[in-house]
Amino acid sequence: MKVLDSPVLESVRPFISDHTEQLYQSLNEHRAFYMFDNMILTKFRKQISNLPLLLPAFHQSPIFLIPDAVLEESCRNIPTKERYDEYYFELFKQLSAKKQLYILSMQTIYHLLEKGMTKKQRILDVMKQLALQAFRVNRDIIHNLERCELSSISDLPKLRQIILHNGNNAGERFICFFSLLLVHQYYGPAYICSDDGKGVYTMYNTFVNNESLFGILGIDDFFGFKQQYILLSYDRILQLSIQNTKLSSEEIYAFVHSSGRNESRKVIYSLDGQSFHTEIKNAKFGKMD
């Protein structure tokens, strides 16, 4: 069963599309896209009153992508349609009024790749090769990938199950994997919206010197890669929001203090992509540019 068919999602279903052709046309028009994990969606839900101030951060593209594994996780966390409606309805309603929300699955990605690659076996080979590079530090996943034969679209559930692994950080793995596949198709930049350390940022660090990955993507080096695969923490989103709105110093101060950011967070990703290994208090954070 597709995740959008879940009864839990009944109220938000009208706001999210899984229409491959529409997504294909939109990607060709805008190129760039944003990919969201459950943690960032939860932050947005808690900051629904600040959403008009947060959305200007996403000025590079109207395309918001949510992997089906992320949506499945949200359904497990909130397993009744009444509670899901109460928790997420207003968020998805407001997001869809300003942006294009799409759900991504293995099949959707396959059909998007099919648009640019005529040989079906080549599509499957690229998916496996990128998975081997993306998850190369996870021995269990790599062991199962090496044994997995992909010969048709009917084998995609096997690949999906291998990437799901034990369920921990599964949504973040699909965010990375799907983003790499789209970058391979010359879409991008891919903006990865997540605060997840292990599932997103640690994985990103494994890409730094991975020449095999760059070769598959058709990118020369890490400098070229980081221009197409861009991490956006919640702090970074807040900074971009401030940059792209005309707020006074007093309004910035009020916005930051009401934003729900974690002042004691030890690693904060700044505007230039560098990280601070110290906490930054809200008063100082609001003055950063």
Secondary structure, 3 states (H helix, E strand, C coil): CCHHHCHHHCCCHHHCECCHHHHHHHHHHHCCEEEECHHHHHHHHHCHHHHHHHHHHCCCCCEEEEEHHHHHHHHHHCCCHHHHHHHHHHHHHHHHHHCEEEEECHHHHHHHHHHHCCCHHHHHHHHHHHHHHHCCCCHHHHHHHHHCCCCCHHHHHHHHHHHHCCCCCHHHHHHHHHHHHHHHCCCCCEEEECCCHHHHHHHHHHHCCCHHHHHHHCCCCHHHHHHHEEEECHHHHHHHHHHCCCCCHHHHHHHHHCCCCCCCCCCEECCCCCEECCCCCHHHHCCCC
